[in-house]
Amino acid sequence: MDSGQGHVNFGIWLKNASSNLISGFESEDNGIAGVYLGCNAAGPNGKACPISSNGNTLGGWSPGDNDASYKGGLLLQQSYGIAIGRGSLQNHFLFITGTGNIVDDALDENPNCGTNQWIYNVFTTANPTLILSSFHSGL
């Protein structure tokens, strides 16, 4: 996938979108988030969407890649690297690297990440912090 860079709000926005596969992406220097799964045009606000974004898979680099630093990147001058709105569930986030975002590199507004799975990602900051474990399954 091509880069999602320099947008006013989001580099990649999955609004009311389910069962998508996005891999090998870069998304940086966006106004609010590199990637956002939710319905609020202003970004995460703690409220559930009437129609959620469910069952999506976002994959960055894989362990065999030689240039992992530029695949699945969520970097620089945006509030969140990846933000998941409340009610967006059964999503999978694999091998994503995100550092240097203003608020958090990863945010999941669901209590304990709901049924979202965060697997082998590299983030410096996350909310909730259990995203920082090398393997977190909300199942």
N, C-alpha and C positions, 0 to 999 in steps of 0.2 A: 504494500500500500504506500502511496505517496505521503508526504508530510502534511501535517495540519499545523501550520505555523503562522504567527502574526495576525490571528483573527481577533476581533473585538471581544468576543465572549469565550468561545470554545474552539479548540482545534478540531475535535471530533465530538459530535453531539448525537447521542442515541436517544431521541425523544419518542416515547411510545413505540419503541422498536424492540423486537424480540427475535431470538434465534439467528443472530448475525455472527459471523466470524471475521475478526479484524486481526491481521498479523503483520509483523515486521514494520510497525509504524514508528514515526517520530512525531512529536507534538509539543512544541515549545513556543515561548514568547507570545502566548495568547492572554487575553484580558483576565479571564476568570479561571479556566481550567484547560489542561491539555486534552483531557477526555472527560466527558460528563454523561452519565446515564441518569436522566431525570427530565422533568418537564418545565422547570422554572427558568425563564429566560435570563434571570439574574443569578442563576446558579443555586447551589445547595441552600435550602432554607429550613430543613427539618420536617417539612410537610410531605405527606405521601401524594403521589400523582394519581389522578383518576384512572389513567391507564399507564401501568409501569413498563419498564424496559427489563424483560426477563429472559433468561436462558441464552445470554450472549457469551461469547468467548473472545477475549482479547489476549493475544499472545505477542510477546516481544521477541527477544532472541532465544536461541536454544543453546544448550551447553556446547555443541559442536561448532558454533559460529566463531570465526576468527575476529570479527569486529563487533563484539557485543555492545560496545559503548554507544553505537549509533543506531541500534535497533531496539524498539520499544522504549525509546527515550522520552522522558517527560521532564523537561528542564527549563529553568530560567524565567524569571519575570512574569510568573502567573501565580495566582493564589494557590491553586491546587494542581498537582500533576494529574491525578485521576480522582474524580469525585463521583460517588454513587449516592443518588437520592434515596430517601426513605421509601420503601416499598418495592424497589427494584431488586429482584431476588433471583436465585439460581443462576447467577453469572459466574464465570470463571476468568481469573486473571493469572496468567502464567508467564514467568520469565520476563517481567517488566522491570525496567530500571528507572527510577525517578529520584532526583536529588535537586536541591537548591530552589524549591518552590517556596513562596513567601509564607503561606500558612501551614500547609501539610503536603507532603509528596503523595499521600494516599488518604482518602477520607471515605468511610462507609457509614452513612447515617442510620443504617439499620442496627438495632441493638445486637451487640456481639456479632455483627456482620450478617445477621439473618442466615440465609442459606447460601450466601455467596462464598466462593472458594478463592483464596489468595495463595498461590502455590509458587514457590521458588522465585519470589520477587526481591528486588533490592531497593529499599527506600530508607531514607535517613529519618524522616518523621512520618507518623501515621496516626490516625484517629479512627477507631480505637487502636491502641498500641499492639494488640494481638495480631494485627496485619503484619507486623515486623517479624513474626516468627517465620521460619523458612517454609513451613507448610501450615496453613490454617484452613480448616474446612468448617463451614458453618452448618454442615449436616449433622 
